[in-house]
Amino acid sequence: MVEGLSARQKRFLLYPTPIRGPSVPIKDNGSRNPALSGWVLVVCAFLLERLGFLRELVWHNAGFGCLTRISEYLENVEPRYDPTVIPLDDTEPEAAVSAEVPVSVDSASPTPSPSISALIKSSPVRYTVANYRSLYTSGELTPLAVVSAVLPLIRRDTSPPGEHSTAWINVRVDLVTKAAEESTLRYKEGRPLGPLDGILVAIKDEYDVEGYPTTLGSAIVPTDEEHVKTIVDGWCIEKLRETGAILMGKVNMVEFGMDTTGSNITFGTPKNPYNPQYYTGGSSSGSAYAVSAGLVPIAMGSDAGGSIRIPSSFCSVYGLKPTHNRLSYLPAVNHASTCAVQGPIAADVSSLAAVYTVVCQPHPASNFPKTVIPPALTNSSHGDDRPRIIGIPEDWFRRASPAVQKLCRGLVERLVAEKGYKVVPVEIPFVKEGQQAHALTMLTDAATAAPLHGGISPTIRILLALGRTTRATDLHLAQKLRRVLMQHLSWLWHAHPGMLIVTPTTQCAGWPIRAPAAELRHGVSDGVKTQETMGYVWMANFCGAPSVSVPAGFVVPEGAPGEGAVAAADTPGKVPVGLMAMGEWASETALLQFASDAEEIGGRDECRPPNWVDVIELARREMEKSADA
């Protein structure tokens, strides 16, 4: 036990006491539940809801009873139900210290970029916020032209529907067009509102947005006009509007955000942009798809168990899970308030920083201070004074597939060689038990929030049934383990100030759609695969720490020669892999700097997906049409 408060603890409210956890080996649960899809899934969901003994069997097979086996380590630990850790001023941890020049949020003069012809010819992997804003400022493009180019591709209410409409649940053409016209006029008059003025942003259908129903990806949520009239903008949406961003409708998600496939049998399942035989990952499936396919440079998602980082990894884009409670849900309710956060997905790190800077400003009711604007992320020298320490939990890291490990280790080695990072070995106890503790906490949260309703999809009904099976003692043990893990992380960051804990984003390379007819119609329930996708991401949610996922390369898809190996540049249908870093509470700036370093090194290996849309070329044609009219 540490006597008194350390200097670090004095800079935070609710900072965990730095106590090293026990050194214990990773233990797997021996039993596993079978994967289900099609009518078998439908029947099993029906039976699970009605037969208590069957729920108990499935619950134990899923490994949720493992916490009683470590109760000796938890007997004298107080439970911690809320992982919020709040900085007491606008100074971020050592990891965020930098000598670089801050970005100005209010600057009306972005760094000049190539002309529209030169930009298209240069073939960037994706267009960024900076690209769009420079073209708006020069007058070569207008927000209205960009919106006119994208709308036909995403609308469901046309015949035929837009090519990419499965990624969208709803888009109000009138509202989007009005916002684009207003932004176009502001640029014409030289008075843009901010760095996101005229930038298209896709919004996960979990956010409350005035003028839209909030479906949560479910058929049971009211969408009638009277209900929609009661919906007001959430805080993040309000901040986006203030800076002139164009809210490009509501995008698809897993029902209630409760699985990691990206599947949705009600609104359709967007396929992975790199390989349509794979899922996008979820639950922020539409957000990651929209960015990956080039339709928007930024999107808003949410993350209670990797729901930003998993689809970002699967779709080869950038995703940031902020510190717990840093982004406010108000005036809406966070139905998974012990683990869930809102956050951005973006085409590149500068775009990720731009949108995060806008949405992270504290709500008046928040105890978080005004956030320091993230610094410029383009300085590649080793001369700044920020720590460059990567912590590798080797035993945990090795749980990923060989190809995923190879790609992630390769990127880490390049960060060491080219960016001056230092790798230190770290140990983290109870990673399997912690994952189960996180999962049962989330399922129990969901079971108290979602109604018993026949209109819910079979996959989600099974998960809700399991959430209703959790005993109070197991839920309490889970929160005791949360405190142990948070204290251990605190101890690690005291031992290695500024360290980022780095792992793959997921243990597996993507999630294949193995039985398309059955899975896309009725859904899929595969607890083993879900745990593989969440094998690393859960800790940041359970412990409230910020985390970022960056592209790390590609793997040969299932069914192809050499499946599961690292993919060559010309491998058809290659599947993206992500590298993830988790930082100390409130260290988002350090994570963005790390992501920028990784982008500079790994970006040369990135590529566009086959269904990528050249929005700027389409918008240029819209400009030509307007000129000819």
TIPA-319778 format. One line per 4 residues: number of its first residue (from 1); their letters; for each residue x, y, z of C-alpha. Coordinates in steps of 0.001 Angstrom, whole numbers, plus 500000, padded with zeros to 6 digits. Layout:
<nodes>
NUM = A = X:Y:Z  ...
</nodes>
This chain:
<nodes>
1 = MVEG = 500000:500000:500000  501187:503513:499180  501241:506008:502055  499416:509267:501352
5 = LSAR = 498789:510672:497888  501412:510730:495157  501993:513806:492996  500114:512081:490184
9 = QKRF = 497094:511288:492367  496921:514916:493489  496404:515970:489873  493303:513797:489521
13 = LLYP = 489984:513148:491187  489197:509446:491802  492661:508314:490687  493251:504670:491716
17 = TPIR = 495785:503911:494444  498866:502407:492765  498925:498800:493974  500533:495992:492036
21 = GPSV = 498194:493108:491343  499134:489486:491957  501269:487650:489416  499011:484883:488135
25 = PIKD = 499072:482890:484883  496416:483367:482211  493788:480630:482528  491288:479733:479840
29 = NGSR = 487772:478546:480520  487496:474961:479252  483838:474971:478136  482493:476815:475113
33 = NPAL = 479076:477390:473651  478481:476429:469999  478112:479024:467267  474501:479478:466167
37 = SGWV = 472852:480965:463086  469678:480655:461027  466626:478889:462443  468745:477109:465056
41 = LVVC = 469575:480511:466495  465898:481520:466497  464849:478341:468328  467685:478611:470869
45 = AFLL = 466761:482219:471667  463153:481129:472262  464231:478317:474595  466809:480371:476516
49 = ERLG = 464219:482992:477365  461945:480317:478852  464183:477662:480407  466167:478810:483416
53 = FLRE = 468356:475708:483615  469402:476214:479979  470355:479834:480662  472450:478698:483633
57 = LVWH = 474230:476104:481487  475042:478577:478711  476076:481239:481260  478573:478878:482909
61 = NAGF = 479842:477547:479563  480560:481152:478585  482958:481344:481533  481037:483857:483622
65 = GCLT = 481433:481751:486758  485224:482172:486754  485230:485063:489235  484395:482811:492157
69 = RISE = 487649:480956:491470  489692:484096:492181  487581:485338:495107  490528:484879:497491
73 = YLEN = 492248:487800:495732  489119:489961:496012  487998:489393:499602  489513:492579:501011
77 = VEPR = 488890:494788:497975  486146:497385:497742  484096:497255:494537  484373:500079:492019
81 = YDPT = 481319:500476:489798  482404:503663:488023  485847:503924:486350  485756:507702:485916
85 = VIPL = 489086:509420:486658  489045:513206:486295  492045:515524:485783  491804:518489:488142
89 = DDTE = 493045:521065:485621  493772:521278:481896  497209:519685:482298  497306:516185:480874
93 = PEAA = 499653:513435:482150  503341:513280:481281  502480:511259:478199  500876:514314:476660
97 = VSAE = 503738:516748:477172  505045:518034:473860  507066:520890:472503  504975:520991:469365
101 = VPVS = 502793:523893:468327  499063:523625:469129  496473:523488:466382  494154:526476:466352
105 = VDSA = 490519:525398:466388  489349:528798:465232  491794:529264:462405  490064:530292:459187
109 = SPTP = 493127:529648:457057  494067:525972:456887  497425:524913:455542  497213:525094:451745
113 = SPSI = 496805:521741:450019  497114:520802:446356  494530:521922:443844  491611:519603:443292
117 = SALI = 493202:518092:440182  496546:517575:441902  494841:516077:444953  492891:513544:442893
121 = KSSP = 495985:512680:440881  498036:512094:444040  495674:509228:444990  495635:509533:448787
125 = VRYT = 494235:506509:450593  491337:508672:451781  490452:512349:451690  490834:514125:455022
129 = VANY = 489182:516987:456861  492123:519185:455862  491690:518262:452167  488031:519239:452143
133 = RSLY = 488516:522416:454108  491319:523653:451877  489200:523089:448762  486249:524884:450381
137 = TSGE = 488444:527839:451316  489896:528092:447805  486424:527875:446278  487285:524846:444141
141 = LTPL = 484614:522839:445947  481563:523709:448020  479923:521738:450815  476739:521702:448740
145 = AVVS = 478539:519992:445846  479953:517350:448204  476560:516683:449773  474953:516470:446313
149 = AVLP = 477574:513892:445319  477112:511708:448406  473343:511772:448953  472395:509522:445974
153 = LIRR = 474840:506899:447245  473395:506598:450755  469640:507149:450437  467315:504236:451204
157 = DTSP = 464196:506014:449922  465142:505947:446234  464537:503248:443658  466927:501574:443566
161 = PGEH = 468417:502468:446942  471873:504016:446962  474829:501687:446527  476008:502320:450100
165 = STAW = 472591:502792:451718  472875:499672:453890  475380:501559:456003  472742:504229:456702
169 = INVR = 469519:503940:458679  468151:507399:457967  469195:510588:456215  467008:513692:456032
173 = VDLV = 467735:515202:452629  466072:518491:453581  468152:518968:456729  471412:517918:455111
177 = TKAA = 470888:520123:452069  469950:523127:454207  473098:522717:456307  475233:522415:453152
181 = EEST = 473699:525553:451628  474371:527524:454802  477968:526307:454991  478543:527087:451309
185 = LRYK = 477334:530640:451893  479621:531070:454902  482665:530057:452858  481596:532340:450019
189 = EGRP = 481418:535241:452477  484708:534287:454177  483243:533476:457582  483466:529715:458209
193 = LGPL = 482586:528706:461746  485542:526447:462416  487722:523594:461206  484748:521292:460636
197 = DGIL = 482567:523760:458761  481117:521936:455742  482702:518607:456726  480398:515601:456389
201 = VAIK = 480021:513596:459613  478178:510271:459845  476403:509756:463183  475852:506353:464768
205 = DEYD = 472146:505849:465427  472748:505831:469160  473135:509619:469351  470137:511870:469789
209 = VEGY = 469936:514238:466810  467124:516739:466439  464861:515782:463532  465750:512088:463601
213 = PTTL = 464470:509087:465542  467092:507296:467615  466556:503619:466773  469634:502087:468443
217 = GSAI = 469576:499748:465449  466348:498136:466664  462863:497738:465236  461201:498175:468642
221 = VPTD = 462192:501783:469314  459443:504357:468584  460010:506326:465369  456673:508134:465055
225 = EEHV = 456596:511860:464410  455364:512754:467897  458255:510876:469482  460798:512436:467121
229 = KTIV = 459582:515894:468131  460763:515241:471688  464358:514473:470650  466972:517185:471159
233 = DGWC = 470642:517203:470219  473073:515457:472502  476089:517424:473696  478503:516097:471056
237 = IEKL = 475982:516823:468312  475536:520349:469637  479302:520889:469522  479492:519581:465932
241 = RETG = 476712:521912:464819  478444:524893:466448  481502:524374:464267  479453:524010:461073
245 = AILM = 479781:520251:460532  477155:518704:458261  475404:515847:460037  475052:513280:457276
249 = GKVN = 472208:511307:458819  472193:508298:461125  474300:505247:460284  473828:501567:460984
253 = MVEF = 474843:499717:464132  474419:496378:465876  471080:496311:467670  471508:498089:471028
257 = GMDT = 475271:497999:470369  475414:494515:471867  477765:492499:469648  480918:492983:467608
261 = TGSN = 480000:491551:464177  478347:494622:462667  475318:492488:461792  471821:493978:461798
265 = ITFG = 468925:491857:460527  466442:494751:460732  468197:497457:458718  470624:495246:456806
269 = TPKN = 474250:494398:457397  476922:496584:455772  479661:494337:454380  483335:494958:454963
273 = PYNP = 484631:497453:452357  487790:495362:451844  486054:492002:451542  482252:491594:451309
277 = QYYT = 482572:488056:452696  483512:489613:456050  481680:491729:458599  482653:495338:459259
281 = GGSS = 482917:494733:462978  480720:496548:465438  478833:497826:467018  479711:501094:465201
285 = SGSA = 479506:499291:461860  478004:502072:459753  480422:504650:461138  483515:502626:460219
289 = YAVS = 482072:501630:456834  481246:505238:455917  484796:506402:456660  486510:503378:455113
293 = AGLV = 484545:503639:451862  485486:507322:451563  481939:508657:451907  482839:510869:454889
297 = PIAM = 486193:511731:456493  484871:511480:460058  482098:509698:461937  480864:509428:465496
301 = GSDA = 480574:506054:467193  480364:504689:470709  482413:502119:472580  481348:499977:475545
305 = GGSI = 483457:496958:474589  485528:497951:471584  482660:499208:469425  484782:502018:467960
309 = RIPS = 488122:500234:467852  487006:496832:466524  485286:498169:463371  488115:500677:462929
313 = SFCS = 490550:497751:462920  488418:495604:460607  487923:498514:458170  491497:499924:458315
317 = VYGL = 490646:503353:459715  491464:505246:462929  489306:505102:466052  489619:506814:469438
321 = KPTH = 487936:505595:472622  488222:508562:475053  488604:508542:478832  485427:507408:480570
325 = NRLS = 482841:510213:480831  485071:512752:479079  482508:513107:476266  479098:513869:477712
329 = YLPA = 475926:511980:476778  473739:514743:478247  470898:515453:478020  470485:511809:476947
333 = VNHA = 471177:508789:479154  474189:506497:478925  472516:503087:479253  475896:501380:479768
337 = STCA = 477269:504014:482094  479865:501787:483780  481796:501145:480545  480447:503029:477507
341 = VQGP = 481803:506207:475916  481212:508174:472754  484060:508883:470357  485241:509492:466782
345 = IAAD = 486346:507378:463821  488333:509069:461061  490177:508658:457787  493469:509848:459273
349 = VSSL = 494915:511027:462567  494682:514757:461844  490960:514332:461116  490584:512254:464291
353 = AAVY = 492228:515038:466299  490105:517705:464605  486786:516102:465520  487941:515051:468987
357 = TVVC = 488986:518638:469731  485433:519776:469008  483420:517104:470832  485601:516733:473936
361 = QPHP = 484820:520154:475359  483079:519629:478716  479359:519935:479277  478486:522570:481925
365 = ASNF = 477459:519746:484265  480730:517869:483761  483586:517849:486264  486116:517518:483472
369 = PKTV = 488133:520670:482729  488329:522276:479327  490586:520051:477273  493946:521222:475999
373 = IPPA = 493797:521428:472220  495783:518505:470790  499123:519663:469397  500144:519530:465782
377 = LTNS = 500830:515935:464882  503231:516366:461988  506575:516688:463764  508405:513404:463165
381 = SHGD = 511616:514307:464983  512760:512641:468192  513540:516010:469746  510288:516723:471600
385 = DRPR = 510159:515999:475302  507287:513532:475417  507904:509990:476629  508048:507318:473945
389 = IIGI = 507518:504192:476008  505613:501151:474764  504585:498566:477344  504117:495067:475916
393 = PEDW = 502205:492515:478049  503863:489570:476295  501708:486689:477572  498566:488597:476655
397 = FRRA = 499973:489759:473294  500678:486141:472310  496978:485278:472409  496508:486857:468977
401 = SPAV = 496770:484791:465801  500303:484441:464370  499717:486812:461440  498111:489458:463652
405 = QKLC = 501081:489218:466015  503548:489470:463151  501956:492610:461721  501624:494308:465109
409 = RGLV = 505122:493407:466246  506463:494650:462922  504818:498055:463393  506132:498277:466971
413 = ERLV = 509654:497435:465772  509448:500218:463184  508256:502672:465830  511318:501772:467879
417 = AEKG = 513709:502026:464932  512272:505118:463223  510561:507094:465998  512761:506425:469015
421 = YKVV = 510266:504450:471089  511477:502164:473864  509755:498851:474639  509385:497677:478229
425 = PVEI = 507835:494357:479309  504803:494591:481593  502519:492082:483282  498778:492492:483734
429 = PFVK = 496934:490002:485960  493536:488420:485437  493146:489314:481769  490748:486414:481090
433 = EGQQ = 488799:486937:484308  488753:490678:483643  487301:490105:480192  484546:487965:481676
437 = AHAL = 483930:490536:484412  483557:493253:481789  481228:491117:479674  478898:490121:482485
441 = TMLT = 478795:493752:483665  477796:494938:480202  475196:492207:479735  473686:492969:483140
445 = DAAT = 473573:496689:482313  471796:495886:479050  469328:493516:480705  468188:496314:483015
449 = AAPL = 467740:498771:480132  466274:496724:477257  462645:495574:477447  461437:491998:477077
453 = HGGI = 460127:492288:473542  459560:489834:470722  460782:492313:468120  464399:492086:469280
457 = SPTI = 466704:489972:467117  467552:486416:468313  471257:487165:468884  470487:490070:471187
461 = RILL = 467718:488149:472979  470263:485466:473889  472656:488092:475270  469884:489753:477264
465 = ALGR = 468837:486378:478649  472402:485808:479850  472448:489270:481417  469321:488379:483412
469 = TTRA = 471079:485217:484667  474000:486961:486371  473904:486707:490162  474390:489768:492339
473 = TDLH = 477459:488170:493936  479135:487693:490544  478354:491261:489509  479824:492484:492810
477 = LAQK = 482963:490375:492348  483353:491883:488873  483451:495388:490328  486004:494302:492917
481 = LRRV = 488166:493004:490093  487698:496314:488288  489342:498078:491230  492228:495564:491305
485 = LMQH = 492885:496118:487594  492657:499918:487843  495061:499917:490774  497481:497730:488854
489 = LSWL = 497358:500068:485850  497975:502982:488204  501007:501114:489564  502313:500536:486026
493 = WHAH = 501971:504219:485129  503755:505204:488346  506578:502843:487412  506670:503997:483766
497 = PGML = 505298:507555:483448  503907:508250:480007  503865:504607:478949  501334:503381:476394
501 = IVTP = 500265:499741:476714  500263:498296:473195  498540:495161:471881  496751:494119:468712
505 = TTQC = 493249:495596:468533  491743:492121:468148  493089:488598:468506  491673:487612:465112
509 = AGWP = 491893:489065:461615  488311:490034:460829  485107:488052:461215  484046:486054:458127
513 = IRAP = 480400:485630:457127  480425:481832:456969  476733:481150:456246  475482:484274:454468
517 = AAEL = 471878:483202:453893  471335:482194:457520  473444:484869:459197  472206:487870:457242
521 = RHGV = 468559:486872:457668  468492:485719:461293  471856:486762:462730  474753:484864:464274
525 = SDGV = 475705:484095:467871  479312:483001:468311  480621:483685:471797  484081:482363:471015
529 = KTQE = 484535:484730:468069  483072:487625:470037  485628:487024:472788  488436:486914:470201
533 = TMGY = 487383:490309:468884  487130:491739:472412  490204:490002:473833  492163:493261:474221
537 = VWMA = 489690:496125:473886  487661:495409:477028  490272:496683:479494  490077:500318:478423
541 = NFCG = 486289:500216:478835  486293:498379:482152  489045:500577:483624  487963:503852:481975
545 = APSV = 491252:504519:480166  491555:506089:476688  492639:503953:473757  493269:504284:470020
549 = SVPA = 493313:501801:467133  495476:502335:464035  495836:500241:460858  498655:497667:461038
553 = GFVV = 498394:495710:457788  496405:492941:456139  495912:489171:456356  494990:486653:453645
557 = PEGA = 491234:485893:453950  489633:482545:454720  489337:480253:451704  492217:481854:449787
561 = PGEG = 495624:480218:449229  497755:480881:452298  494744:481888:454389  495627:483433:457731
565 = AVAA = 499098:484567:456637  500269:488158:456237  498861:489419:452936  500866:490789:450044
569 = ADTP = 499990:494173:448567  498083:492560:445689  496223:489889:447693  492525:489941:446692
573 = GKVP = 490056:490407:449549  492759:490952:452155  491478:491562:455669  492640:494584:457734
577 = VGLM = 494340:494289:461132  494715:496994:463791  497270:497907:466457  495935:499394:469689
581 = AMGE = 497447:501597:472381  495924:502301:475797  497083:505302:477787  496750:506682:481279
585 = WASE = 493499:508419:482120  493131:511742:480247  496099:511021:477943  494234:511354:474651
589 = TALL = 496835:513760:473274  499603:511206:473815  497515:508586:472033  496957:510905:469069
593 = QFAS = 500703:511559:468890  501389:507808:468982  498757:507266:466279  500374:509965:464163
597 = DAEE = 503752:508259:464477  502199:504906:463544  500378:506511:460618  503576:508063:459276
601 = IGGR = 505315:504685:459388  502480:502312:458521  500525:504603:456220  502758:503695:453294
605 = DECR = 501272:500170:453448  497638:501284:453527  495378:501042:450489  491874:501939:449417
609 = PPNW = 489142:499303:449669  487643:498065:446369  484379:499958:446928  486069:503272:447776
613 = VDVI = 484221:506321:446467  486099:509292:445031  483790:511880:446565  485948:514817:445536
617 = ELAR = 485856:513762:441877  482069:513341:442065  481746:516722:443768  483865:518337:441067
621 = REME = 481387:517031:438493  478570:518548:440543  480400:521872:440448  480717:521602:436668
625 = KSAD = 477003:520865:436339  476165:523936:438422  478481:526080:436295  476833:524840:433092
629 = A = 473308:525367:434406
</nodes>
